[in-house]
């Protein structure tokens, strides 16, 4: 039987003003999925490994697990009648705001596709990985799976009937990302529920301007402009209420020379952008300490932006 293993990394979505549009790929942590093609037509999740507190919360039913759903979508599209056996190793925490469901979906799709055709372009898998996200969140959000699959910084251009075009944005040399995960969960459904159905026109206009400036800043490596354009008026003012210590962590990041900071995805993870690794390490320490002053444990990740995205490793 053909067997392949793929890895897919954590992501930061929204990225300031880019609500449901922008996302970037970190170097880690990663989910790992091994796929083995079968002829029985079944999608089977053989085993799920990782931290016990994560594994206990995941379904062993392949069609109730985003990895299995994503793999099935690949089979339906490119190998009708075939089946697949999956082994999922979770490297990402759940409910983190770092794209845990996306990493599983993408790793499973890439591993399954590699079993069918090792030369299959990633472009062919975008629809399949969105099906895993549909199971996890209720809708096929693209802003985590796109950078997870393709790498880099990606803008998702939403069209009609769930169609999405992708635009790869420049990544300035030296740009570093700090991701800080406080020790509690925020469910995506809860983070969606706190958002208003309408926002003031002035806030929408402010975000539009920030998005234009952010794209220019990335293209020109203008970190001062980038910092000005990471403010968000659409989601952050409402979601930060779910993150005790949010304002303290942002203040600490800026004091330690972060370019800017905000909420990663639906939270509770936060991100900060930095101009070099030394600043990133100092910012990571400062943000963790800000949470700890509130008696909240937190873990920091310091990472460059992964330009390659998900990869087959065997």
C-alpha positions, 0 to 999 in steps of 0.5 A, a space after each residue: 500500500 502507498 503510504 505518505 506523511 505530511 506536516 502542516 503548521 500553525 497559522 495566524 489569521 486576521 492579522 490586524 485589520 484583515 478579518 477573515 481575509 489575511 493569514 500567515 504561516 508559522 514554522 511550527 508547531 505542526 500537525 503530522 498526518 500519515 495516510 495509506 491508500 486502501 481499496 475498501 472505499 473507507 476513510 478510517 482514522 486509525 490513531 490520534 496521538 499527542 498531548 492527552 488533554 488534546 487527544 481526549 477532545 478529538 473524535 476517533 470517527 474519521 468523518 467527525 474529524 477534520 483530518 478525515 473529512 479533508 482526506 475524504 474530499 481529496 479522494 472524492 475529487 481525485 480517486 473515487 472508490 479508493 479509501 484511506 487509513 489515517 494516523 494523526 499526531 497533534 502538535 497544536 493545542 485546540 481552541 488556541 486561535 493558531 489554526 489547529 483544525 486547519 493544520 489537521 485538515 491540510 496535513 491530511 489532504 497533502 498526505 492523501 494527495 501524495 499517495 494518489 499523485 506525488 506531483 499533484 499541485 497544492 492548488 488542487 487541494 484548496 477546496 478539500 482543506 476548506 471542507 475540514 474547516 467547514 466541519 470544525 467551524 461551520 463554514 469553510 473559512 479560508 484564512 487559516 487553511 490558505 497560508 497553512 497550505 501554501 505558506 507565506 502571507 496570503 490574502 483571501 478574496 471572497 467571491 460569490 458561492 464560497 469562491 475564494 481567490 488567493 493573493 500572495 503578499 510580500 514578506 519583508 526580510 527579517 520579519 518575525 512573529 511572536 505567538 503567545 497562547 494563554 492557558 485557556 481556550 476560546 471556542 471559535 463559535 463563542 468568538 463569532 458570537 460576540 461580533 456585532 452584525 453591523 459596525 459603524 461606518 467609521 470603523 469600516 473605513 478605518 479598517 479599509 485604510 489600514 489594509 491598504 497601508 498594510 499591503 504597502 508596508 509589506 511590499 516596501 518593508 516599512 515597519 513603521 507603517 506596518 505598525 500603524 496599520 495593524 489596528 483592527 476595529 471590526 473584531 478586536 474591540 469585541 473579542 478582546 473581552 474574551 482574553 483577560 490581560 489582552 491590553 496589558 499584553 499589547 502594552 508589554 509587546 509595544 514597550 519591548 519594541 514590537 512593531 504591533 500586536 493583536 489577536 491571532 484568529 479567534 483567540 485566545 492566542 495573540 500575535 506580535 510582529 517584530 523587526 528581528 529575532 532579538 526583539 521577538 525574543 524580548 517581546 515574547 518574554 514581555 507578553 508572557 510576563 504580562 499574562 503571568 502578572 494576572 496569574 495566567 500561564 502562557 506559552 510563547 512561540 517565536 518564528 519566522 514566516 514559513 514560505 513553503 507551507 505544508 510539506 510531504 516528509 516521507 
